[in-house]
Amino acid sequence: MTGVISYLIFFLILAVTLSIAVLGLNLQWGFTGLFNAGVAGFIAVGAYTMAILTGPERDAVLGGFGLPFVVGLIGAMLAAGLAALLVGLVTLRLKGEYLAVATFGIAVSIQLVCLNWEYVTGGTLGLISIPNPARSLAGDPLAQNAVYLLIVLLVWGFAFWALERIVQSPWGRMLKAIREDEEAASSLGKNPVRIRLESFVLGCMAMGLSGALYVAFIGYVSPSDFLPIVTFQIWTMLIVGGSANNRGAVLGAIIVWGVWTSSGFVISKFVPTEIQAQGGAMQAVLIGLILVLMLLLRPRGLIGERMNVSRHAR
């Protein structure tokens, strides 16, 4: 029984942490129509910022500041937001597939920087001994994970509440107006480029926050954590749950992460040993199949955008 509880806590920590990144993508794509294919890159910025700000002193590597956990979270969000601002100023005049290609290229570039800039990122060896605040608040590993789950839920709750308030505000309604008809929004005196940039930065800040929570839990970060498959996972979570609905984004994160982890367990137990090395590819194919089925059978996702009565009437 203890093993089951321990696994459920571990699962929920990662699922809820990833759901914060999905919420950020939902703000960009679901509410604003921005196709960000560089999610993994902004998660990486937040993760490495957390590791540098809160980690211990390391030989020949930037860091050793030992700052508090909360400072690390705020720093990760600011760093991801600054990176998004720089990227957005260059790319957000692009639309559709052009924006997708540009952001994907930037994410790959960030991953290569993490791989080669050893003084900042530790290169292929990564950065270790990233502090977890739960270790000072509880004794045994199960209690530590339970405490960290509470911390993650508190951060998630604040992020969810803030994003809900944002999308229900007049500014949030303007996001939808730009998504539906940018020219009409412009005719009302709004600046679509500026508003899209603001949405892009806020969404990437959520992704940076997700990366910070992830590395504080794992205690280690390396470039291999931010391969393009991460972007694929986050997008699948959003599409399965339903875009333009924050509850759907969270639901999709839990479901897809559950499928990913359970399929890994099944592969390790029942697939012949000689082909288990292809387990990651099998998982990706399974998630891809789920994505295709959702797009064919329920393109709005499990909990799609909430429509008002007047819109149905039209």
C-alpha positions in Angstrom: 0.0 0.0 0.0 2.8 2.4 0.8 4.3 1.7 -2.6 1.1 2.6 -4.3 0.7 5.9 -2.3 4.3 6.8 -3.1 3.8 6.2 -6.8 0.6 8.2 -6.9 2.3 11.2 -5.1 5.2 10.9 -7.6 2.8 10.8 -10.5 0.8 13.7 -9.3 3.8 15.9 -8.7 5.0 15.5 -12.3 1.5 15.6 -13.9 0.5 18.9 -12.0 4.0 20.4 -12.8 3.5 19.6 -16.5 0.0 21.0 -16.4 1.4 24.5 -15.6 3.3 24.4 -18.9 0.1 23.2 -20.6 -1.8 26.2 -19.1 0.9 28.5 -20.5 0.5 27.0 -24.0 -3.3 27.2 -23.6 -3.0 31.0 -23.1 -0.9 31.2 -26.3 -2.7 28.8 -28.6 -6.2 28.3 -27.1 -7.0 31.9 -26.4 -4.7 33.8 -28.7 -4.0 31.5 -31.6 -0.2 31.5 -31.3 1.4 28.3 -32.6 4.4 27.9 -30.2 6.4 24.8 -31.2 9.2 25.8 -28.8 7.7 24.8 -25.5 10.6 22.7 -24.4 13.1 25.6 -24.9 11.2 27.9 -22.4 10.8 25.1 -19.9 14.6 24.6 -20.1 15.2 28.3 -19.5 13.2 28.1 -16.3 14.8 24.9 -15.2 18.4 26.1 -15.6 17.6 29.4 -14.0 16.3 27.6 -11.0 19.4 25.3 -10.9 21.8 28.3 -11.1 20.0 30.5 -8.6 19.3 28.0 -5.8 22.0 25.4 -6.4 25.3 25.0 -4.4 28.7 26.3 -5.6 30.1 24.2 -8.4 33.7 24.1 -9.8 34.1 26.0 -13.0 30.3 26.4 -13.4 28.1 29.5 -12.9 26.0 29.3 -9.8 26.4 28.6 -6.1 24.1 31.5 -5.1 22.0 29.3 -2.8 19.0 31.5 -3.0 15.6 30.6 -1.5 13.2 28.4 -3.4 10.7 31.2 -4.0 13.4 33.4 -5.4 14.3 30.6 -7.8 10.7 30.3 -8.9 10.4 34.0 -9.6 13.8 34.1 -11.3 12.8 31.2 -13.5 9.6 33.0 -14.6 11.4 36.2 -15.3 14.2 34.5 -17.3 11.6 32.6 -19.4 9.6 35.8 -19.8 12.7 37.7 -21.0 13.6 35.0 -23.4 10.1 35.0 -24.7 10.2 38.8 -25.1 13.4 38.6 -27.2 12.0 35.8 -29.3 8.6 37.4 -29.7 10.0 40.7 -30.9 11.6 38.8 -33.7 9.0 36.2 -34.6 5.5 37.3 -33.6 4.8 39.1 -36.9 4.9 35.6 -38.4 1.7 33.6 -38.4 0.7 30.0 -38.5 3.2 27.5 -39.8 5.9 30.2 -40.1 5.7 31.0 -36.4 5.7 27.3 -35.6 8.9 26.7 -37.6 10.6 29.7 -36.0 9.7 28.8 -32.4 10.8 25.2 -33.0 14.1 26.3 -34.3 14.6 28.5 -31.3 13.8 25.7 -28.9 16.4 23.5 -30.7 18.9 26.3 -30.4 18.2 26.7 -26.7 18.8 22.9 -26.3 22.1 23.2 -28.1 23.2 26.1 -26.0 22.4 24.0 -22.9 24.5 21.2 -24.4 27.5 23.3 -25.2 27.7 26.3 -22.8 29.4 24.3 -20.1 30.2 27.3 -17.8 26.5 28.0 -17.4 24.7 24.7 -17.9 27.3 22.1 -17.1 27.1 20.8 -20.7 26.3 17.1 -21.1 26.9 16.4 -17.4 24.2 18.9 -16.4 23.7 20.4 -12.9 23.2 18.4 -9.8 22.2 18.9 -6.1 19.4 21.3 -6.9 17.8 21.9 -3.5 14.2 20.7 -2.7 12.6 22.7 0.1 10.6 19.6 1.2 13.8 17.9 2.4 14.1 20.4 5.2 10.5 20.0 6.2 10.1 16.2 6.4 12.2 13.2 7.2 11.6 10.1 5.1 11.3 10.2 1.3 7.5 9.6 1.2 6.8 12.5 3.6 9.2 14.7 1.6 7.3 13.9 -1.6 4.0 14.5 0.1 5.2 17.9 1.3 6.5 18.8 -2.2 3.2 17.8 -3.7 1.5 20.3 -1.4 4.0 23.0 -2.6 3.3 22.2 -6.2 -0.4 22.3 -5.7 -0.2 25.7 -4.0 1.9 27.0 -6.9 -0.4 25.4 -9.4 -3.5 26.8 -7.7 -2.1 30.3 -7.8 -1.1 29.9 -11.5 -4.6 28.5 -12.4 -6.4 31.2 -10.5 -4.3 34.0 -12.1 -4.7 32.6 -15.6 -8.5 32.2 -15.1 -8.7 35.8 -14.0 -6.6 36.9 -17.0 -8.7 35.2 -19.7 -12.0 36.4 -18.1 -10.8 40.0 -18.0 -11.4 42.5 -20.9 -7.8 41.8 -21.9 -8.5 38.1 -22.1 -11.6 38.8 -24.2 -9.4 40.8 -26.5 -7.1 37.7 -27.0 -10.1 35.8 -28.3 -11.0 38.7 -30.6 -7.5 38.7 -32.1 -7.6 35.0 -32.5 -10.9 35.1 -34.3 -10.4 38.2 -36.5 -7.2 40.3 -36.1 -8.4 42.9 -38.6 -11.6 43.5 -36.7 -9.6 43.9 -33.5 -7.3 46.4 -35.2 -10.3 48.4 -36.4 -11.3 48.9 -32.7 -8.0 50.6 -32.1 -6.2 47.7 -30.5 -2.6 46.7 -31.3 -2.7 42.9 -32.1 1.1 42.6 -32.3 1.6 44.0 -28.8 -1.2 41.9 -27.3 0.1 38.8 -28.9 3.5 39.5 -27.5 2.1 40.0 -24.0 0.2 36.6 -24.3 3.4 34.9 -25.6 5.5 36.3 -22.7 2.9 35.3 -20.0 2.5 31.8 -21.4 6.3 31.3 -21.5 6.6 32.5 -17.9 4.2 29.7 -17.0 6.5 27.2 -18.9 9.5 28.5 -17.0 7.7 28.0 -13.7 6.9 24.4 -14.7 10.6 23.8 -15.5 11.7 25.3 -12.1 9.3 23.0 -10.2 10.4 20.0 -12.2 14.2 20.3 -11.5 13.7 21.2 -7.8 11.8 17.9 -7.5 14.2 15.8 -9.5 17.3 17.5 -8.2 19.1 17.3 -11.5 18.9 19.0 -14.9 20.6 18.2 -18.2 20.0 19.0 -21.9 18.4 15.6 -22.5 15.4 16.7 -20.4 14.3 19.2 -23.1 14.3 17.3 -26.3 11.5 18.1 -28.9 9.4 15.1 -27.5 8.6 17.4 -24.5 6.9 19.9 -26.8 5.0 17.1 -28.5 3.8 15.9 -25.1 2.6 19.3 -23.9 0.8 19.9 -27.2 -0.9 16.5 -27.0 -2.0 17.2 -23.4 -3.6 20.4 -24.6 -5.4 18.9 -27.6 -6.7 15.9 -25.6 -8.0 18.0 -22.7 -9.3 20.8 -24.9 -7.8 24.2 -25.8 -9.3 27.5 -24.7 -10.4 25.9 -21.4 -8.0 25.8 -18.5 -9.7 22.9 -16.9 -9.4 20.9 -20.1 -5.6 21.7 -20.2 -5.2 20.3 -16.7 -7.3 17.2 -17.4 -5.3 16.5 -20.6 -2.0 16.8 -18.7 -3.1 14.2 -16.2 -4.5 11.8 -18.8 -1.7 12.0 -21.2 1.0 11.7 -18.5 -0.9 8.7 -17.1 -0.9 7.0 -20.5 2.8 7.8 -21.0 3.9 6.4 -17.6 1.6 3.4 -17.7 2.7 2.5 -21.2 6.4 2.7 -20.1 5.5 0.2 -17.3 3.8 -2.1 -19.7 6.7 -2.0 -22.1 9.2 -2.8 -19.3 7.2 -5.8 -18.1 5.8 -7.4 -21.2 7.8 -6.4 -24.2 10.7 -8.7 -25.1 14.0 -7.5 -23.6 15.8 -7.3 -27.0 13.4 -4.6 -28.3 12.8 -2.7 -25.0 15.5 -0.2 -26.2 12.7 1.0 -28.6 10.4 1.7 -25.7 10.6 5.4 -26.0 9.6 5.2 -29.7 6.7 3.0 -28.8 5.4 5.5 -26.3 5.7 8.3 -28.8 3.8 6.3 -31.4 1.1 5.6 -28.8 0.7 9.2 -27.9 0.7 10.2 -31.6 -2.1 7.7 -32.2 -4.1 9.2 -29.3 -3.5 12.6 -30.8 -4.7 11.6 -34.3 -7.8 9.9 -32.9 -8.7 13.0 -30.8 -8.3 15.2 -33.8 -10.5 12.9 -35.9 -13.2 12.1 -33.3 -13.3 15.0 -30.9 -11.3 17.9 -32.3 -12.4 20.2 -29.5 -10.9 17.9 -26.9 -12.5 16.3 -23.8 -13.4 19.7 -22.3 -13.3 22.2 -25.2 -14.0 25.9 -25.2 -17.1 26.9 -23.4 -19.6 28.5 -25.8 -22.3 31.0 -24.8 -25.9 30.6 -25.8 -25.8 33.5 -28.3 -22.9 31.9 -30.1 -24.8 28.6 -30.4 -27.8 30.5 -31.7 -25.8 32.0 -34.5 
